[in-house]
Amino acid sequence: MDVKTVLQFAATTRGLSLLIQALLNAAIPDHEADAFTPPRAEEPRLLDPAVQWFLGGLSHWDAEHFLFIAERGYLYEHNYAFFPLFPVILRGLAETILLPLSGCLTLRGRLLLAVALGNSALFLLSVVALYGLGRVVLQDRRLALVSSLLYCLTPANVFMMAGYSESLFAALTFGGLFLLERGYTLRACLALSIATAARANGLVNVGFLLYLPLQQALCKIWGLRKDNNRHHKCLHYTWIVAHLLFTAALGTAVIALPFLVFQYYGYRAFCTPSLSLEQVSPALIQLAEDKGYRVPDENAPPPLWCLRPLPLLYSHIQDVYWDVGFLRYFQLKQIPNFLLALPMATLGMAAAYMYYTANPARCLRLGLWDGGANKWPDKPTPGFYSPRVFLYVVHATMLLGFGTFCMHVQCPPALTLRASPSAKVTTHIQ
């Protein structure tokens, strides 16, 4: 019954979000920003103006990159900041389910429809996954339900509906963590690995894979304390440690693999290019010249980042195109953006403070065990202050701290709300 309630509420909010964005997009003029605006590949067809009017609000800012990649593939250097899974899904929907509309809709029009349909479906999956994760971690049905409903009303809702990969990433991350909490480590690794193919910050999920098996291993070791057979105990200890190390190594490799493969793909595209400018549309070449975008060219020298000891294209893009780095955003002109981020930052800091003051000893032990005579209680305290919530509070706090000091400050609130389950729970507690 709870799952049905969550799905109905999520579906209602998706419909309302689409309607509101259409009305506001029509009523409020777009901000004239120096954002990525590539030329259109085709002339509009019969239904393109209607689709653009109703869904055009979903195509702004970073969504233009995803739509461009889905339509034309990776071309410009900064396109590689956007990982390929979401554009592949959009193109797949446009070329299969939506293909019958090709007579009256261009590929871009079908891609916009794919954004609305695909992200709505993925959001529903993420809500169900979050509810399941909440039931396991919180051990409180009502809190898990309310948190899932509040997730549908998060201020980051606009990113979940727009042509961004947030809904996809949330569904895979929440689903993977649910599987990991239930002990399905291999399936969890696969889900979290696919999440890394959607967003680079999927690499952070390695922390969950390292922590939860370690906690379970310590629990097993504690359970052997009454075994008086030293030989038997030694064998069990050896097996537990070996299994932990194998799981950590294999899981880390599996989760990091999509990131590494995509970085290698970018390296090959720019450092050993096989593309010449004659193969690229003149309109796209003109855009690159006007905006200073780099295009792979077999007749040009390789970019300087190719000569670094660790030539990571993603790091180069964040540094050069988005000016991401420690304290780089701390400027007087960014004070309005700091004020914009303040409510979510305050909520995140309050969550960490509340949890620490309620469980100081557990926090100092990194949540790996509880003190007292019974170090591994059979029935842990349910709710936000449960021992199982510790890891998620740490995760949210780290995202908030890293985002505040090393990213554009308006990003951490949305990043925390999209990627951290504990943010939804804290909203209800507050």
N, C-alpha and C positions, 0 to 999 in steps of 0.2 A: 504493500500500500504506500509506503514512504517513497519508493522508487517512482511509482506512478505519479505521486504528488510533485516530486522534484521534476520529472519530465514535463508534466503539464505546465508547471510554473516557468520552467526554462523555455519551453516552446512559446508561451505567451510573451515573455520578455523579448524573445528574438523577433517576433512579429512587431511588437511595439517599437523596438530599437530600429528596425528597418523603416518603419513609418516615420518615426521622429527624425531620423537622419535625412530622409528624403525631403521632409517639410523644411527643416532647418537649412539644408543645403540649397534649397530653392530660395529661401527667404534671406539668407545672410550671404553677402558677397564673399568669395574666396580671398584669403590672405595672399597678397602678391609676394611670394617668397621665391628665393633663388633655389628652388627645388628641382629635382630631376623630372623633366617633362619631355620625353622623346616624341618625335613626330609619329603620326598615325601611319600604319602600314597600308590601310585600305580606306576607300571611300565609304561613308556611312550607307547602310542599307535601310530597308523599310522600318524596322523596329529599333534600330540603334538609337535614335533620338529619345524614344520613350525609356529604354533601358538606361541610357545615360542620365536622364532626368531623375529616375527613381533610384538608381544605384550608383550614380556618379560620386556621391560622398564617400563611397567605400574605396575609391581609387586614388586618394591623395597621399602625399608624402611617401613613406617607404612602400606603400602598396603599388606605386608606379614601378618600382624596381621588380617586385614579384610578377606583376602583369607583363612587364617588358621581357623578363626572363622566360615566362611561360609562352610568350608569343614568338620571340626571336632567338631565345637562348642567351648564353652568357657572352657579352661582347666587351663592355667597358670594365676597366679595372675595378672600380668601386662596386660593380654588380656582384662581385664575389664575396661581399660582406653578407649576402643573403643566400642562405643555404638551399639546396635544390629540391628537397622533398615536397614542400608546399607548391612551388611552380609545376612540378611533375603531376601532382594531384589535380591542379587546376586544368592543365592541358589535357589530362586524361578524361576529366569530366566533359570538357569542351568538345573533345573528339569522339566521345561515345554517347553518353546520355543526351547531350545537347546538340549532337551533330544534325538531327533532323531540322533544327532551326537555322542551319547555315544558309538557306536560301533568303532569309530575311534578316539575319544577323551576321555581322562580321565576326572574325575570331575574337577580337577584343570584347565585343558585346557578349559573346558566349562565355568568355572568361569572367566578365563581371557577374553574370548569372551564376557561374560556378563558384565565385567567391561567396555570394549570398547563400546558396544552397549548401555548399561544402562546409563553410564555417558554422552555419546553423547546426548541421548534423554533428560536426566535430564538437561543438559546444555542448550539445546534449550528452554526448559520450563523456566529455570531461566532467559534467555535473554528476553523472552516475558514478564515475570513477572516484570523484571527490567524496561522495556520500559513502561509498564502500570503504574508502580509506579512513574516513572519519569514524565509522562504526568500529573499525579494527583498532585504531590508535586511541580514540577518546573513550571507547567503551561506554558511550552515552548516546542512545538513539536520538533523543531530542536535540542535543547539541549538534550532532552530526547533520540532522535534518535542517535545523535553522541556519547552520553555517553554509550548507549547500544552497539554500534559498537566497541567502545574502550574497553569495558568490554570483548569482544571476543579476544582482543589482550593483556590483562593484563599480567604482568610478572608472576602472579600466575597461568597462564594457565596450567602449568604442573600438578598442584594439581587438576585441574578440570578434567583432562583426566585420571590421574593415578587412581589406586584402592583405592582412598580416598573417604570420604563421603562429600566432599566440594560441588560438583554440586548438590547433593540431598539437602544439607542444604541450599544452596543459593536459589534453586527453592522454597522450602517451606517457607523460611524467606521472600524473596521478595514477594511471593504470599500472605503470611499472612499480611504483611505490606500494600500491595495494598488493600486487603479487609478491613483492619482496617481504612485506610484513607478514604475509600468509605463508612464507617459506618456499615459494616457487622461484628459486633464485635464477635458474636458467631462463625461464620465461620473462622474468623481470629484467634481466640483462638485455634480452632481445628488444623489449619495449623501450628501455632507456637508451639503447643503441640507436633505434630508429628515431627517438626524440633528438639525438645529437645530429641526425641528418636534417632536422628541421631548424634547429637553432644551435649556435656555438655554445651557449651557456648550458647545454645539455651535459657538457663535461663536468659541471659541478655535481651532477648526480652520482658521480663516482664516489663522493663522500658517503652517500647512503649505503652504497654497496660495501664499502670498507667498514663502516661503523656497525651496521645491524648484524652481519655475520660475526664480528668481533664480540658484540654483546651476547649473542647466542652461544658462542664458544665459551665465554666466561661462565655463562649460566650452566653449561654442560660440565665444565670443570668443577664448579661449585657442587654440582650434583654428585660428583664422585668422591667427595670428601670423606664419606663414611665407608668407602670401600677399603677393607684392610689388606686386600691382596695387592702387594706392591707391583708385582709383575703385570697383573691385569690392569692396574691403574696406569702404569707407565705406557702400556700399549695404547690405552684409550687417550692419554695425553698426546702421544705422538700422532695418533690418527686425527685428533681434533685440530692440532696445530698445522699438520700437513694439509688437511681439508681447508682450513682457513686461508693459508697462503695460496693454495691453488685457486680457490674461489676468488680471492682478491686479485691475483695476477690475471686470470682469465677474464674476469668481469671487467676490470679496468681496460684491458685490451679491446674487448668487444665494444664497450661504450665509446672508447676513443677512436675506434676504427673509422667511422664515417667522417669525422673531423680530419683525420690524417689523410684519408683518400681524397677528400675534397681539396685539401691544401696542395696535395701532389698534382691534382688536376689543374689547379690554378698556376702552379709552378711550371708545368709543361706548357700551358697556354701562353705565358709571358716570357719565360726564360729560355725556352726552346720552341718558339712559335713556328707554326706551319701555315699561318694565315697571312695573306698579303692584302693591302688596302684595296686593291682592285676587286676583291671578292666581297667587299662590304658596300652597303647602300650609300650612295653619295650624301643623302640626307643625314645619315647617322655619322658619317665622317665629318660633315659640316658641324653637327652638334658637338662632336668631340673637339674640334678646333675652336669653336666658340666658347666652350666651357672649360677647356683644358683637361678633358678626360683622356686617359691613356687607352689605346686600342692595340691588341697584339699585332705585330708587324715583323715578318721574317726578314725584312730588309733594314730594320732599325736595330740599334744596339739594345741589349737587355736592360731593364730598369736596375737601379742600384740595389734594391732590396734582394735581387737574385744573387748578389755577391756576398751577402751576409752569411756567417757560419750556420745560422738557422733561418733559412729564407721562408718565413711564414707570411703569406700574402694577407691573411686576416689581420695580423698585428700591424702590418704596413698600412692597410686601409684605415683602421681605427685611428692610427697616429696621424696620417696625412689628410684624409678626407673629413674625418669627424673630430679631429683634435682631442682625442680621448687620452687622458693621462692623469697622473696624480696631481690634484689641486689646480689643474688647468682651467677649470670652470669657475674658480673662485675669483670673480671679477665684479666690480661695482654694478656694471650694466646687467648682471645676471641676478640681481636681488629679487626682481619679480618672480623669476623661476624658482628661487629658493623659497619664497613665500608660497608658491604654488605647491611645492613638495612638502611643506611643513606639516600639514595635517596627517599625511600618511607616515611621514618620518616620526612624528610624535606618537602615533599609534604603535608603530613598530618598537620604538624605544620603551613605551609603556608596557608592551607585552613582555619584553625581555626583563624589565625591572620587576614586574609582577611575578613572573615565574621564578626569578632568582630569589626574591624576598620570601617566597613561599617554600622554596626548596634550595637553600644555600648550600647545604652539605652535598646534595645530589649534584648540583652544578659544579662544585669543586672536584667531585669524582668523575666529571665529564659524563654523568648519567649512566656509567657502565654498570654500577651496582648501587644498592642502597645500604646504608649502615644499619646497625642494630643486630639483634639476635637473628632476625630473619632477613637475610640479605636479598633473597629472591622471593618476594611474596607471591602466593598463588593468585591472589585477586588484587592487583594494583588499584590505586585510587583512580576512579573514573573522572572524566572531564579534562579541562585545560591543564590542570596541575598534575596529570598523570605522568609517571616516569617515561612513558613512550613518547610524550610530546616534546621532551627535551631536545631531541635531534632537530625537530622541525622549527623550534624557537631559535636554535643556533643557526639553522639554514637561513631563516628570514632575516636574522640580525646581520649575518655576514653579507647577504645580498644588499641590505640597506646600507651597511657601512661601506662596502666596496663601491656601490653605485654612487653614494654621496661624494666620496673623495676622488673617485677615478673616472666617473662618467658624467654626462650631462645631467644635472641635478633633477630635471623633470622626469628622467627615465626611471630612477629607483622606485618611486611609488607604484608606477604601472608594473615594473618588473617584479616587485615583491608581491603585488596582488595577483599577478598572472602565474607566477611560478612557485609560490610558497603556500602550502596548505594552511599553515598556522595563521597566516594573515586573515583568512576568512573566519577562523575560530575566534581570534582576538577581537574582531569587529563585533561579534556577538557578545563576548564577555564585557567589552567596554560599554 
